[in-house]
Amino acid sequence: MKELLISIVKGLVEKPDEVNVTVDEVNEEGITVYHLHVAEEDMGRVIGRQGRIAKAIRTVMRAAAARNDEKIQVEID
């Protein structure tokens, strides 16, 4: 899952070397939180107009997690 998120985001940003993902442990609700860190200049590219790209990234990640019977949440920091 982490590799999927990294590969999606690296295709969007100008500085792919600064893409970093940290993963929290599963919380009491059974949700794994992925924290996405990108360069400050690339933040707009990842979020998109009115959050459309961020929403699309979260949708793709939730669909992939559902195939593995997981629950995830993507936070963009």
Biopython code that builds the backbone (N, CA, C, O; Angstrom):
import numpy as np
from Bio.PDB.StructureBuilder import StructureBuilder

atoms = [
    (1, "MET", "N", (0.825, -1.184, 0.000)),
    (1, "MET", "CA", (0.000, 0.000, 0.000)),
    (1, "MET", "C", (0.875, 1.255, 0.000)),
    (1, "MET", "O", (0.605, 2.212, -0.726)),
    (2, "LYS", "N", (1.905, 1.239, 0.808)),
    (2, "LYS", "CA", (2.800, 2.388, 0.887)),
    (2, "LYS", "C", (3.467, 2.638, -0.462)),
    (2, "LYS", "O", (3.601, 3.785, -0.886)),
    (3, "GLU", "N", (3.880, 1.576, -1.132)),
    (3, "GLU", "CA", (4.540, 1.705, -2.426)),
    (3, "GLU", "C", (3.580, 2.252, -3.484)),
    (3, "GLU", "O", (3.981, 3.031, -4.349)),
    (4, "LEU", "N", (2.322, 1.844, -3.411)),
    (4, "LEU", "CA", (1.314, 2.352, -4.344)),
    (4, "LEU", "C", (1.136, 3.853, -4.169)),
    (4, "LEU", "O", (1.099, 4.589, -5.156)),
    (5, "LEU", "N", (1.026, 4.312, -2.944)),
    (5, "LEU", "CA", (0.860, 5.739, -2.674)),
    (5, "LEU", "C", (2.070, 6.529, -3.162)),
    (5, "LEU", "O", (1.918, 7.596, -3.758)),
    (6, "ILE", "N", (3.256, 6.014, -2.914)),
    (6, "ILE", "CA", (4.470, 6.700, -3.348)),
    (6, "ILE", "C", (4.531, 6.779, -4.864)),
    (6, "ILE", "O", (4.877, 7.827, -5.408)),
    (7, "SER", "N", (4.204, 5.699, -5.557)),
    (7, "SER", "CA", (4.284, 5.711, -7.020)),
    (7, "SER", "C", (3.252, 6.651, -7.629)),
    (7, "SER", "O", (3.532, 7.293, -8.641)),
    (8, "ILE", "N", (2.072, 6.746, -7.038)),
    (8, "ILE", "CA", (1.054, 7.672, -7.543)),
    (8, "ILE", "C", (1.533, 9.108, -7.398)),
    (8, "ILE", "O", (1.447, 9.895, -8.341)),
    (9, "VAL", "N", (2.033, 9.445, -6.225)),
    (9, "VAL", "CA", (2.404, 10.828, -5.935)),
    (9, "VAL", "C", (3.664, 11.241, -6.682)),
    (9, "VAL", "O", (3.771, 12.389, -7.113)),
    (10, "LYS", "N", (4.611, 10.339, -6.845)),
    (10, "LYS", "CA", (5.845, 10.694, -7.559)),
    (10, "LYS", "C", (5.571, 11.106, -9.003)),
    (10, "LYS", "O", (6.330, 11.887, -9.576)),
    (11, "GLY", "N", (4.509, 10.596, -9.588)),
    (11, "GLY", "CA", (4.145, 10.984, -10.939)),
    (11, "GLY", "C", (3.548, 12.373, -11.029)),
    (11, "GLY", "O", (3.434, 12.927, -12.122)),
    (12, "LEU", "N", (3.167, 12.943, -9.902)),
    (12, "LEU", "CA", (2.518, 14.255, -9.876)),
    (12, "LEU", "C", (3.455, 15.408, -9.542)),
    (12, "LEU", "O", (3.217, 16.540, -9.961)),
    (13, "VAL", "N", (4.501, 15.136, -8.803)),
    (13, "VAL", "CA", (5.303, 16.208, -8.232)),
    (13, "VAL", "C", (6.540, 16.535, -9.062)),
    (13, "VAL", "O", (6.960, 15.753, -9.914)),
    (14, "GLU", "N", (7.120, 17.722, -8.792)),
    (14, "GLU", "CA", (8.347, 18.161, -9.460)),
    (14, "GLU", "C", (9.587, 17.581, -8.774)),
    (14, "GLU", "O", (10.610, 17.349, -9.418)),
    (15, "LYS", "N", (9.486, 17.349, -7.456)),
    (15, "LYS", "CA", (10.611, 16.826, -6.684)),
    (15, "LYS", "C", (10.253, 15.459, -6.110)),
    (15, "LYS", "O", (9.900, 15.355, -4.935)),
    (16, "PRO", "N", (10.340, 14.416, -6.923)),
    (16, "PRO", "CA", (9.937, 13.084, -6.443)),
    (16, "PRO", "C", (10.838, 12.533, -5.337)),
    (16, "PRO", "O", (10.427, 11.636, -4.601)),
    (17, "ASP", "N", (12.066, 13.058, -5.210)),
    (17, "ASP", "CA", (12.959, 12.563, -4.166)),
    (17, "ASP", "C", (12.494, 12.968, -2.774)),
    (17, "ASP", "O", (12.892, 12.352, -1.785)),
    (18, "GLU", "N", (11.656, 13.996, -2.685)),
    (18, "GLU", "CA", (11.204, 14.484, -1.383)),
    (18, "GLU", "C", (9.871, 13.883, -0.951)),
    (18, "GLU", "O", (9.315, 14.288, 0.070)),
    (19, "VAL", "N", (9.351, 12.926, -1.712)),
    (19, "VAL", "CA", (8.106, 12.260, -1.338)),
    (19, "VAL", "C", (8.427, 11.247, -0.242)),
    (19, "VAL", "O", (9.318, 10.411, -0.386)),
    (20, "ASN", "N", (7.683, 11.343, 0.852)),
    (20, "ASN", "CA", (7.914, 10.457, 1.984)),
    (20, "ASN", "C", (6.565, 10.044, 2.568)),
    (20, "ASN", "O", (5.660, 10.870, 2.682)),
    (21, "VAL", "N", (6.430, 8.788, 2.934)),
    (21, "VAL", "CA", (5.198, 8.289, 3.531)),
    (21, "VAL", "C", (5.542, 7.594, 4.839)),
    (21, "VAL", "O", (6.412, 6.725, 4.888)),
    (22, "THR", "N", (4.842, 7.992, 5.898)),
    (22, "THR", "CA", (4.976, 7.292, 7.173)),
    (22, "THR", "C", (3.641, 6.620, 7.480)),
    (22, "THR", "O", (2.576, 7.136, 7.143)),
    (23, "VAL", "N", (3.722, 5.474, 8.118)),
    (23, "VAL", "CA", (2.529, 4.678, 8.394)),
    (23, "VAL", "C", (2.369, 4.520, 9.895)),
    (23, "VAL", "O", (3.289, 4.081, 10.586)),
    (24, "ASP", "N", (1.190, 4.881, 10.396)),
    (24, "ASP", "CA", (0.872, 4.677, 11.816)),
    (24, "ASP", "C", (0.369, 3.259, 12.018)),
    (24, "ASP", "O", (-0.046, 2.587, 11.074)),
    (25, "GLU", "N", (0.415, 2.823, 13.256)),
    (25, "GLU", "CA", (-0.138, 1.517, 13.613)),
    (25, "GLU", "C", (-1.658, 1.555, 13.464)),
    (25, "GLU", "O", (-2.264, 2.626, 13.453)),
    (26, "VAL", "N", (-2.251, 0.398, 13.353)),
    (26, "VAL", "CA", (-3.709, 0.303, 13.247)),
    (26, "VAL", "C", (-4.319, 0.826, 14.540)),
    (26, "VAL", "O", (-3.940, 0.398, 15.631)),
    (27, "ASN", "N", (-5.272, 1.759, 14.415)),
    (27, "ASN", "CA", (-5.889, 2.335, 15.621)),
    (27, "ASN", "C", (-7.026, 1.457, 16.121)),
    (27, "ASN", "O", (-7.269, 0.377, 15.581)),
    (28, "GLU", "N", (-7.723, 1.923, 17.154)),
    (28, "GLU", "CA", (-8.766, 1.108, 17.779)),
    (28, "GLU", "C", (-9.953, 0.847, 16.858)),
    (28, "GLU", "O", (-10.721, -0.089, 17.078)),
    (29, "GLU", "N", (-10.103, 1.688, 15.815)),
    (29, "GLU", "CA", (-11.196, 1.477, 14.852)),
    (29, "GLU", "C", (-10.785, 0.587, 13.684)),
    (29, "GLU", "O", (-11.590, 0.332, 12.787)),
    (30, "GLY", "N", (-9.548, 0.117, 13.686)),
    (30, "GLY", "CA", (-9.069, -0.756, 12.623)),
    (30, "GLY", "C", (-8.586, -0.018, 11.398)),
    (30, "GLY", "O", (-8.489, -0.605, 10.321)),
    (31, "ILE", "N", (-8.279, 1.268, 11.541)),
    (31, "ILE", "CA", (-7.857, 2.086, 10.402)),
    (31, "ILE", "C", (-6.356, 2.350, 10.494)),
    (31, "ILE", "O", (-5.844, 2.731, 11.547)),
    (32, "THR", "N", (-5.661, 2.143, 9.377)),
    (32, "THR", "CA", (-4.247, 2.465, 9.270)),
    (32, "THR", "C", (-4.135, 3.831, 8.616)),
    (32, "THR", "O", (-4.725, 4.063, 7.561)),
    (33, "VAL", "N", (-3.380, 4.742, 9.233)),
    (33, "VAL", "CA", (-3.243, 6.100, 8.701)),
    (33, "VAL", "C", (-1.894, 6.226, 8.005)),
    (33, "VAL", "O", (-0.848, 5.921, 8.578)),
    (34, "TYR", "N", (-1.942, 6.687, 6.746)),
    (34, "TYR", "CA", (-0.745, 6.954, 5.956)),
    (34, "TYR", "C", (-0.557, 8.465, 5.901)),
    (34, "TYR", "O", (-1.458, 9.192, 5.482)),
    (35, "HIS", "N", (0.620, 8.939, 6.327)),
    (35, "HIS", "CA", (0.928, 10.367, 6.296)),
    (35, "HIS", "C", (1.840, 10.634, 5.105)),
    (35, "HIS", "O", (2.943, 10.093, 5.027)),
    (36, "LEU", "N", (1.382, 11.460, 4.187)),
    (36, "LEU", "CA", (2.122, 11.788, 2.973)),
    (36, "LEU", "C", (2.815, 13.125, 3.165)),
    (36, "LEU", "O", (2.178, 14.117, 3.518)),
    (37, "HIS", "N", (4.119, 13.150, 2.933)),
    (37, "HIS", "CA", (4.906, 14.373, 3.034)),
    (37, "HIS", "C", (5.524, 14.654, 1.673)),
    (37, "HIS", "O", (6.178, 13.788, 1.093)),
    (38, "VAL", "N", (5.316, 15.873, 1.160)),
    (38, "VAL", "CA", (5.914, 16.299, -0.106)),
    (38, "VAL", "C", (6.585, 17.645, 0.107)),
    (38, "VAL", "O", (6.410, 18.272, 1.152)),
    (39, "ALA", "N", (7.360, 18.094, -0.889)),
    (39, "ALA", "CA", (7.996, 19.409, -0.809)),
    (39, "ALA", "C", (6.919, 20.487, -0.774)),
    (39, "ALA", "O", (5.826, 20.300, -1.308)),
    (40, "GLU", "N", (7.230, 21.602, -0.150)),
    (40, "GLU", "CA", (6.268, 22.695, -0.003)),
    (40, "GLU", "C", (5.758, 23.179, -1.364)),
    (40, "GLU", "O", (4.582, 23.511, -1.510)),
    (41, "GLU", "N", (6.647, 23.215, -2.352)),
    (41, "GLU", "CA", (6.264, 23.680, -3.695)),
    (41, "GLU", "C", (5.318, 22.713, -4.396)),
    (41, "GLU", "O", (4.563, 23.112, -5.283)),
    (42, "ASP", "N", (5.357, 21.450, -4.003)),
    (42, "ASP", "CA", (4.531, 20.426, -4.645)),
    (42, "ASP", "C", (3.194, 20.212, -3.954)),
    (42, "ASP", "O", (2.377, 19.419, -4.422)),
    (43, "MET", "N", (2.959, 20.902, -2.859)),
    (43, "MET", "CA", (1.724, 20.695, -2.100)),
    (43, "MET", "C", (0.490, 20.987, -2.963)),
    (43, "MET", "O", (-0.492, 20.246, -2.909)),
    (44, "GLY", "N", (0.535, 22.039, -3.738)),
    (44, "GLY", "CA", (-0.597, 22.387, -4.595)),
    (44, "GLY", "C", (-0.861, 21.353, -5.667)),
    (44, "GLY", "O", (-2.010, 21.114, -6.037)),
    (45, "ARG", "N", (0.194, 20.741, -6.167)),
    (45, "ARG", "CA", (0.033, 19.706, -7.194)),
    (45, "ARG", "C", (-0.643, 18.467, -6.624)),
    (45, "ARG", "O", (-1.431, 17.815, -7.310)),
    (46, "VAL", "N", (-0.341, 18.145, -5.385)),
    (46, "VAL", "CA", (-0.913, 16.946, -4.764)),
    (46, "VAL", "C", (-2.358, 17.198, -4.331)),
    (46, "VAL", "O", (-3.196, 16.299, -4.409)),
    (47, "ILE", "N", (-2.646, 18.405, -3.878)),
    (47, "ILE", "CA", (-4.005, 18.708, -3.432)),
    (47, "ILE", "C", (-4.918, 18.988, -4.624)),
    (47, "ILE", "O", (-6.047, 18.500, -4.660)),
    (48, "GLY", "N", (-4.448, 19.765, -5.595)),
    (48, "GLY", "CA", (-5.243, 20.057, -6.791)),
    (48, "GLY", "C", (-6.292, 21.126, -6.532)),
    (48, "GLY", "O", (-6.463, 21.587, -5.404)),
    (49, "ARG", "N", (-6.982, 21.508, -7.580)),
    (49, "ARG", "CA", (-8.019, 22.522, -7.475)),
    (49, "ARG", "C", (-9.192, 21.984, -6.663)),
    (49, "ARG", "O", (-9.774, 20.948, -6.984)),
    (50, "GLN", "N", (-9.517, 22.708, -5.620)),
    (50, "GLN", "CA", (-10.602, 22.346, -4.710)),
    (50, "GLN", "C", (-10.443, 20.931, -4.148)),
    (50, "GLN", "O", (-11.431, 20.283, -3.801)),
    (51, "GLY", "N", (-9.201, 20.458, -4.059)),
    (51, "GLY", "CA", (-8.932, 19.156, -3.454)),
    (51, "GLY", "C", (-9.267, 17.960, -4.314)),
    (51, "GLY", "O", (-9.364, 16.841, -3.809)),
    (52, "ARG", "N", (-9.444, 18.174, -5.602)),
    (52, "ARG", "CA", (-9.854, 17.054, -6.473)),
    (52, "ARG", "C", (-8.808, 15.955, -6.573)),
    (52, "ARG", "O", (-9.147, 14.773, -6.522)),
    (53, "ILE", "N", (-7.542, 16.329, -6.715)),
    (53, "ILE", "CA", (-6.492, 15.311, -6.848)),
    (53, "ILE", "C", (-6.327, 14.547, -5.535)),
    (53, "ILE", "O", (-6.182, 13.325, -5.536)),
    (54, "ALA", "N", (-6.349, 15.271, -4.419)),
    (54, "ALA", "CA", (-6.245, 14.611, -3.110)),
    (54, "ALA", "C", (-7.397, 13.636, -2.909)),
    (54, "ALA", "O", (-7.203, 12.532, -2.400)),
    (55, "LYS", "N", (-8.582, 14.043, -3.305)),
    (55, "LYS", "CA", (-9.753, 13.172, -3.181)),
    (55, "LYS", "C", (-9.598, 11.924, -4.054)),
    (55, "LYS", "O", (-9.958, 10.822, -3.641)),
    (56, "ALA", "N", (-9.063, 12.107, -5.255)),
    (56, "ALA", "CA", (-8.852, 10.969, -6.166)),
    (56, "ALA", "C", (-7.805, 10.009, -5.604)),
    (56, "ALA", "O", (-7.964, 8.792, -5.688)),
    (57, "ILE", "N", (-6.736, 10.559, -5.034)),
    (57, "ILE", "CA", (-5.704, 9.708, -4.430)),
    (57, "ILE", "C", (-6.301, 8.889, -3.293)),
    (57, "ILE", "O", (-6.045, 7.690, -3.182)),
    (58, "ARG", "N", (-7.089, 9.533, -2.457)),
    (58, "ARG", "CA", (-7.715, 8.820, -1.329)),
    (58, "ARG", "C", (-8.676, 7.742, -1.808)),
    (58, "ARG", "O", (-8.758, 6.669, -1.210)),
    (59, "THR", "N", (-9.404, 8.023, -2.886)),
    (59, "THR", "CA", (-10.347, 7.045, -3.431)),
    (59, "THR", "C", (-9.617, 5.822, -3.962)),
    (59, "THR", "O", (-10.034, 4.693, -3.702)),
    (60, "VAL", "N", (-8.542, 6.028, -4.696)),
    (60, "VAL", "CA", (-7.768, 4.912, -5.245)),
    (60, "VAL", "C", (-7.163, 4.081, -4.114)),
    (60, "VAL", "O", (-7.172, 2.851, -4.159)),
    (61, "MET", "N", (-6.644, 4.763, -3.113)),
    (61, "MET", "CA", (-6.022, 4.042, -1.994)),
    (61, "MET", "C", (-7.057, 3.244, -1.195)),
    (61, "MET", "O", (-6.779, 2.119, -0.782)),
    (62, "ARG", "N", (-8.232, 3.807, -0.976)),
    (62, "ARG", "CA", (-9.281, 3.071, -0.254)),
    (62, "ARG", "C", (-9.741, 1.857, -1.057)),
    (62, "ARG", "O", (-10.009, 0.800, -0.486)),
    (63, "ALA", "N", (-9.833, 2.004, -2.380)),
    (63, "ALA", "CA", (-10.243, 0.876, -3.218)),
    (63, "ALA", "C", (-9.206, -0.240, -3.165)),
    (63, "ALA", "O", (-9.559, -1.417, -3.087)),
    (64, "ALA", "N", (-7.931, 0.129, -3.207)),
    (64, "ALA", "CA", (-6.872, -0.885, -3.135)),
    (64, "ALA", "C", (-6.868, -1.557, -1.765)),
    (64, "ALA", "O", (-6.644, -2.764, -1.667)),
    (65, "ALA", "N", (-7.110, -0.793, -0.721)),
    (65, "ALA", "CA", (-7.137, -1.363, 0.626)),
    (65, "ALA", "C", (-8.328, -2.295, 0.803)),
    (65, "ALA", "O", (-8.228, -3.314, 1.486)),
    (66, "ALA", "N", (-9.446, -1.947, 0.192)),
    (66, "ALA", "CA", (-10.641, -2.782, 0.305)),
    (66, "ALA", "C", (-10.413, -4.161, -0.298)),
    (66, "ALA", "O", (-10.979, -5.151, 0.164)),
    (67, "ARG", "N", (-9.586, -4.218, -1.327)),
    (67, "ARG", "CA", (-9.281, -5.517, -1.934)),
    (67, "ARG", "C", (-8.509, -6.412, -0.971)),
    (67, "ARG", "O", (-8.563, -7.638, -1.067)),
    (68, "ASN", "N", (-7.782, -5.780, -0.031)),
    (68, "ASN", "CA", (-7.004, -6.531, 0.955)),
    (68, "ASN", "C", (-7.703, -6.588, 2.311)),
    (68, "ASN", "O", (-7.088, -6.947, 3.315)),
    (69, "ASP", "N", (-8.988, -6.232, 2.337)),
    (69, "ASP", "CA", (-9.773, -6.196, 3.574)),
    (69, "ASP", "C", (-9.125, -5.326, 4.647)),
    (69, "ASP", "O", (-9.068, -5.699, 5.818)),
    (70, "GLU", "N", (-8.637, -4.155, 4.223)),
    (70, "GLU", "CA", (-8.043, -3.192, 5.148)),
    (70, "GLU", "C", (-8.848, -1.907, 5.108)),
    (70, "GLU", "O", (-9.589, -1.651, 4.159)),
    (71, "LYS", "N", (-8.696, -1.112, 6.136)),
    (71, "LYS", "CA", (-9.271, 0.228, 6.166)),
    (71, "LYS", "C", (-8.112, 1.199, 6.310)),
    (71, "LYS", "O", (-7.291, 1.063, 7.217)),
    (72, "ILE", "N", (-8.044, 2.187, 5.413)),
    (72, "ILE", "CA", (-6.956, 3.148, 5.486)),
    (72, "ILE", "C", (-7.466, 4.564, 5.397)),
    (72, "ILE", "O", (-8.605, 4.816, 5.003)),
    (73, "GLN", "N", (-6.599, 5.481, 5.772)),
    (73, "GLN", "CA", (-6.884, 6.896, 5.667)),
    (73, "GLN", "C", (-5.576, 7.557, 5.220)),
    (73, "GLN", "O", (-4.512, 7.224, 5.741)),
    (74, "VAL", "N", (-5.642, 8.494, 4.259)),
    (74, "VAL", "CA", (-4.464, 9.193, 3.768)),
    (74, "VAL", "C", (-4.526, 10.638, 4.241)),
    (74, "VAL", "O", (-5.480, 11.362, 3.954)),
    (75, "GLU", "N", (-3.481, 11.047, 4.978)),
    (75, "GLU", "CA", (-3.366, 12.430, 5.435)),
    (75, "GLU", "C", (-2.217, 13.083, 4.650)),
    (75, "GLU", "O", (-1.134, 12.512, 4.525)),
    (76, "ILE", "N", (-2.471, 14.270, 4.133)),
    (76, "ILE", "CA", (-1.437, 15.004, 3.398)),
    (76, "ILE", "C", (-0.887, 16.073, 4.324)),
    (76, "ILE", "O", (-1.588, 17.017, 4.690)),
    (77, "ASP", "N", (0.382, 15.913, 4.699)),
    (77, "ASP", "CA", (1.008, 16.854, 5.639)),
    (77, "ASP", "C", (1.960, 17.781, 4.893)),
    (77, "ASP", "O", (2.586, 18.646, 5.506)),
]
sb = StructureBuilder()
sb.init_structure("model")
sb.init_model(0)
sb.init_chain("A")
sb.init_seg("    ")
for serial, (resi, resn, name, xyz) in enumerate(atoms, 1):
    if name == "N":
        sb.init_residue(resn, " ", resi, " ")
    sb.init_atom(name, np.array(xyz, "f"), 0.0, 1.0, " ", f" {name:<3s}", serial, name[0])
structure = sb.get_structure()
